[in-house]
Amino acid sequence: MNPRPSDPDLEVVFPAQDQLGEGPVWSQRERRLCWVDLLAGVIHRSDPATRSDATFQLPYSVGAIVERSAGGLAMATAQGFAGFDPATGALEAWCHPEAAIPSNRFNDGKVAPDGSFWAGTMSAGATQPPVGALYRLDRDHRVTRLLDGVSVSNGLAWSADAKTFYFIDTLTERIDAFTVDHDAAALRERRLAVAVDHREHGWLDGMCIDAEGMLWVAHCGGWRVNRFDPRNGRLLRTVHLPVSLVTSCAFGGERLDRLYITTGRLGLDAGQLAEQPLAGALFCLHTGPIGLPSTPFAG
C-alpha cells in the first residue's frame, strides 16, 4: 500500500487507465499534452483546460513521441523511428536502427536543444550483458549511436547551456551526467550525478529538468516523483502519489507551471488495483512557473 498520503498540490487531470502511461510532452503550439500508453501503442492528445482526451491507435508499441517543427509528431517505436500526423492518421516509416534485434524496442526519448531526437532501447527480456543503446536522429533522419550496453533506457535531460546531458539507465540505479561534444556529435566524461536505491525510492524512470537546473524524476514502484540537485546529488523534494507505478513527467501549461505525471497499472493484481483505483491516470502537480518549453524535432 501507499505508505503516505498524496501531495496536496496534486490533482487528477484525466482518469485514463493506461497499462503503461509514458512520455508526456507539452505542445506550446497547440496547447495540448500528448503522451503514450506504451505497450498498447496508444497516443493520447489531451486538452487539460477542457479535460478532453483524443486517442490514436498505432499498430505497434510507441516508446516516445515528440512534436515536429513541421507539424505532427515524431515517434520512437518498436519498428524504429517514424512520423505520425494526428490530423490524417498518416504513418511514415523513417529508419530502424535495431531491425536486426527483434527482441529490442524503443523505451523513451526526447528532443535535444539542437532539435535532434534522442531515444533509447531496451530488451523485452532480461539479457546479459545489456543489449540496449541510445541513438540520435538528425533532421535528415540520419541515425548515430551514442551509447552501447544500456539495460533499460529511460529519462533524458539537458542543462540550459546544452553542455551537459543527463541520462537514466534504470537498472544502474543512478542518473549519469555526460559532457556533450557537439563538434564530434558524441558523449564524453560519463560521471555520477545522482545515486538512488530502488528499495527506498522505486526504480528511476522518466525525467525532466526545470529552469533552476533541477531534475524531476518519476519512480516506478516508488509512489513518487523526486526532485534532485544534479550538482551534488541531493534530494530536494518528494511528491507522493496515490499510485505505485509512476512513470514519467514533463512541464506544461500556459505558464509552464504544471508538472504532468504519467502512471501505469501493468502487472498490478486485483487487490492492488482495488487499493489504487487511479492507477494509469494522468496527474498534475502545481509547481509554479519553473518549467522549460520542449523543443520540437527539426526533421
N, C-alpha and C positions, 0 to 999 in steps of 0.2 A: 504493500500500500504506500501511497504518497506520505512521506514522513512529516511534511509540513504543509500548511495552507498555501494556496497560490498567492502570488503577488497582488496587492490591492490595485496596482496600476494596470493590471492585465484585463483584457476583455476578449470575448469570442467574436471574431469578425464573420466567420462563416462555418456552420457546423458540418463541414464535409466529413465523410467517413473514409478518408484516404487510407489505403493499406500502407503506403509509404510516401506521404507528402514530402516533397523536397524542392530545393532550388527556387525560392521566391525571388522575383525581380520586379522592381517598380519601374513602370514606363512614365517618364516625365512628359513625353509627347502625348500619350493617351490618357494619363491619369488613371491607369489601371494597374492592378497587381496580377502578375502571372506566376503560376507555379505548377508542379507536376505531381501526379500520383505515379511514381517512377515505374514500378514493375507492371502496372496496369496500362501504361502507355497513354495516360490521360493528361491533357493540358487544361489547366484552369485559367480563365481570364475573368477577373472579378473587379467589380466597381465597389470599393469599400463604402462609398457615400450612400449607395442605394442597397448595399448588401446583396446585389445580384451576382450571379456566377454562371458564365457560359463555359461549357466543356467541349473538348475536341478529342476524339479517339484516334490514336495512331496505331499502326499495325505492328509496333514493336515497343520495347521499353525505351523510355526517354530519361536519360540521366540528368540533363541540364538544358535549359532554354535561356536565350538571351535576346534582347532586342537588336534589330538590324537598323543601321542608319538609313538604308534604302527602303525600309518598311518591312513588316513581317518579323519573323523570328528565325534565329539560327539555333540549331539543336546539336547535342552530342547524344547519340542513341546507341542501341545495341547493334545497329548497322552502320555506325560511323557518323561523320558529320553530315548535316543536311539542312536544308531550308524549309520553312513552312509558312504559308500565307493563311492566317485565320480567316481572312475575308473570302477566299475562294476554296480553301481546303487543299490547295495545291502543295504537293511534296516535291522537293528537288534534292536528289542524292548528290553529294559532292565527292567525298572520299572516305575510305575505310582503312585507317592505318593498321588495324589489327584483324583484318579479314582472315588471316592465317591462324588466328587463335579464337575459334568459335566459342570457347567457354568464357571469354572475357566480354565485358560490357563497359560502356562509359557510366560513371557514377556521379560526377559533379563537375561543374565548370563555371567560368566567369570571364568577363571581358577585361583585359588589361588596360591601363591608361592610354596605351598607344593604339587601341582599337582592335588588337588581335584577340582571338578567342582561345582561352586556355582551358583544357579539360583533361581529366584523368580517368584511368580504367582500373578495373579490379576483376579478379576471377570469381566465377559463380561458386567455385569450390574452394576448399582450404588447401591451396597449393603451397608447397615449399620447395625451393625458395619462391618468394613472391614474384608474380609474372605481370603485374600491372605496370603502367607507365603514365607519365604526364606529357601532354602534347600542346603545341601552339599551332593554331590555324590562322594563317595570314589572310589578308583581304583578297589575295589571288587564289585562295584555297590551297596553297602550298602548306604542307604539314612538317613541323620539326619536332622530334622527340627531345624533350628537355630532361627527363629523369627516367631511370630504369629501376627495377626492383621494388616497385610500390605494391603494398598489400591491399589496402582499401583507400583509394584516392578520394579525398574529401575537401574540406574547406580551403579556400583561396582568398588572399587579400594582398593589397599593395600599399606601401607607405605613400604619403602625399607627394613626395618628390619622385616616386616611381623607382627609387633606387633599391628598395628592399621588398622582397616577395615573401609572404608568409604562407605556409602550406601544412596541411594536416594529412598524414598517412595514419589512419585511425589506430591500427594495431601497434604502432610505436609508442602510443600514449604521450605524444609530445607535439607541440607546434614548432616547426623549424623555420628559421629565417635564412634567406639567401640574398646575396648581392647580385643584382641584375646587371649583367654585362650586355648593354644594349648594342654595342658595336659588333660583338660576336654572336648576339642572339643566344646567350647561354646563361646558366645559373652558376654562381661561384660562391665559395666560402659558406658552406652549409654549417649552421650553428643552432644550438638550442635556444628557443625564445621562452617557451612555457612547458613545464612538465606537469602532467596530470595523471593521478591514479584513478583508473576507471572504477575501482571498488568503492571509492568515495563519491566521485562526481558522475559516473557513467562514461560511456565512450565518446571521445571527441568526434563531432560530425561536421555540419555546415558552419560557416563562419563569415562575418563581415567586419569592416573596420569603420570607426566613426571619425568625425572631424578633429578629435583630440588625439588620434593615433592609437586608440584603444581597440582591442579585439573583442567582439561579441561572439560567443561560441555556443552552439546547441550541443547538448549532451544526451546521446541516445541511451536510454536506460537509466538516466540520471534525474528525470523530472525537473530539468532546469536549463536555463541559459546563464552562462557566466561571462563576466566582463573582466578581461585581463589587461595588464600593462605589459606589452611585449619587451619593453626596455629592461625590466627586472624580473619578469615572470610573476608579479604579484597579482593575486586575486582581489579585484576591486568591488565587485558586486555579484550577488547571486539572485536570479529571478526564478522563483519556484512556480511550476505549472501543475495543473491537476491531472496531467497525463505523464506517462513514463517515457514514451518514445518521442523525444524532442529532437528534430532532425536538422533544421536549418533556420536561418534568419536573414532579414535584409531590411534596410531602412526605406521608408516610403512616406507618402502623404504630401500635401501641397508644400509643407514647410520642412519636410524630411524629419519630422518629429515623432515618427512612429516606427517601432521595430516589429515587423511582421514575422511571425514564427510558425513554421510548418511542423506537423506532428504525424504520427502513424499509429497503426494498430496491428501491424503484421506480427504474427506469432503469439498474440495475446489470447489466452484461453477464455472460456465463458465467464469464469469468476473474475478474471482481471478486467474484462470488458464491462462487467456489471459495476465494478469499482471505478472505472474510467469511462463513463458514457461519452465524454468529449474526445476520446482518442481518435486521432485522424483529423481533428478540426484545425482551422486556421485561427491563430491568436494574434493579438496586437498589444504591444506594450507602449504606453505613452512615456517617451523619454525626454521630451523637449527637443528643440531643433539642433541636434548634433549629428544628423546623418549626412552622408555624402551621396550625390547622384550617381547612378550607374552609368557606365559608358556603353554606348551601342557598338555592336560589331561593325567594323568598317567594310566588311565584304558583302 
